[in-house]
Amino acid sequence: MMTNPTISLIERRVSANLFDASHNLADAEIEELVRLATRAPTAYNLQNWRFIAVRTAEAKTRLRALAWNQPKVEDAAVTFIICGVHPDAETLPERLQPSVAAGYMPADMPSAWREAAGAQYADPQTARDEAVRSATLGAATLIYAAEALGFASCPMVGFEAEGVARAFGLGANDVPVLLVAVGRAAPGNWPQKPRRPLAEVLEIL
């Protein structure tokens, strides 16, 4: 029986702690990772995220100081700051227009979605929650895209969010949710750690 390559990718992925500091990623490789990451879903197709690829030595040093001095921030070829953006319902007509033009979506639907999203995200906490969800889905997709392209990765939440926002010029509606280091693994990384039994985490009703 053939093994599904996507399932194999999920089962072999590890969060790498050790990276080959001599390895670099070209602009085209970074762009491809983010192109794939943006295939992740977002509510209303808001696509409310930003991906900041920290690659230069100076920028990595700046980020490492705000990320609990974790060496992988500098050793990885690139460390992404993945931000969710508070939803802006006014962007929806433009972002949905290609679907209307292709005939997938009725012409009046973008305005209806704009009205619904505007009402849904009027509450600041709800808007922030959506920003975090979008960034998390994008980060997860980036991690598996990296694995598929032969790179190691590691998501990190150990960083000073307010400091990162200041140091990297984030806007008031940008929420730095995760850092994701991507590069070539160095020897010595652990294998994927065992997962809890399904009986402890799954309920089928």
C-alpha positions, 0 to 999 in steps of 0.5 A, a space after each residue: 500500500 502506497 503512503 500518502 505523501 502529505 500524511 508522511 510529511 505531517 508525521 515526520 515534521 519536527 520543530 527544529 532547534 538546531 539550524 545550519 547557520 551557513 545556509 541561506 534562502 534566496 528571495 525566490 525561495 522565501 517568496 514561494 514559502 509565503 505564496 504557499 502560506 497564503 493558501 491558508 483559509 481566512 474568514 471572508 477571504 480577508 487574507 488579514 496577515 503579514 509575513 516579515 522575513 528577517 534575513 539580514 544579520 542586523 535584523 536577526 540580531 535585533 530580533 534575537 534580542 527580543 526573542 529570549 536570546 534564542 540562537 535559532 533566530 540567527 542560525 536559521 536562514 530566515 525567521 518570519 514574524 507572522 502577524 495577524 491584522 485586525 480585519 478591515 471589512 472595507 477591503 472585501 470588495 477588492 479581495 473578492 472581485 476575482 471570484 466575482 469575475 470568475 463567476 464563482 460568487 454572485 456580484 452582490 455578495 462582496 457588499 453583503 460580506 462587507 456589511 457582515 464582517 463590519 458588524 462582526 469585527 466591530 468589537 476590538 477583542 473579536 477583531 484581535 481574535 480573528 487576527 490571531 486565527 488568521 496568522 496561526 493558520 498562515 504560520 501552520 501552512 508555512 511550516 508544512 510548506 517548508 517541510 514539503 520543500 525540504 527545509 526545517 522549521 520551528 514556531 516560536 512564541 517566546 518573544 516580546 510582542 510589544 518590542 517586536 512591534 516597535 523594532 520592526 515598525 508594525 502598525 497599530 492593527 498588526 498583531 505579532 503572533 508567531 515567529 517561525 524559523 526556517 532553514 536547513 537543519 543541523 545535526 542533533 535535532 530531536 525526532 518528533 515527540 510522542 503525542 497524547 493518545 487519541 482517547 485523551 483528546 478526541 470525543 466523537 458525538 
